[in-house]
Amino acid sequence: MTPWPLTPSEVAAFATGGLAAEEIEDFRDGERHRCRAVFHRPDPRPSVHLLSSRHRLKGKGE
């Protein structure tokens, strides 16, 4: 926990280098101001489905 509360825009600043903010929630918990965030990093690899399709196509032509 940080020694001071972060604003939603400060939390959003963590979304760099391919990391994306999926949801940032700004709320009060009693007298405390809080932010809750969900981040994700999309998988840069092609999906397994695409890889298997390429393999099948390559195998048929050989």
N, C-alpha and C positions, 0 to 999 in steps of 0.2 A: 504494500500500500504506500502510495506517495505521501509525503508529509503535507501536501496541499491538494485540494481537489482539482482535477483537470476539467476543462470545459469540453463540450462536445467537439469543437473545432480542433482542440489540442489532441484529443483522442483520435480523430480522423487523420491527423498528421502521421500516424503510425502506418498508414496505408501507402507504402513505398516498395519499390523493388518487386512488383508483381503481386504484393499483398493487397487485397481489396476489402474494404469495410462493407460487410453484408448488412449489418444493422447497428445503429448507435442509439441507445435509449438514454434519455435525460430525465431523471426523476428525483423526487425528494423522499428520503427515508426518515420520517420524523423531522428533525431539524437539519439533518445532513443532506447535502446536495450530492448526488451520485450520477455516474455514467456507467452504463454497461454496454460492452461492444462485442460483436462477433465478427471476426476476420476470417478470410480464407485465401488460400493461394491456389489458383487453378493449376491442375496438373498439366505441365507442358508436353508430356508424352502423348502420342496418339492413343486413342482408346484401343482396347484389346480387340473390339469388333473390327475396327479399321485395319489393324495388323493382320488379323486372320483373313479378312477379305483380300488384302494384297497378296498374302501367301497363297491363297487358293487360285487367284488369277495368274500368278507367276507359275505355279505348278501346272496349270492347264496348258500353257503355251510351250512348255519344254518337252 
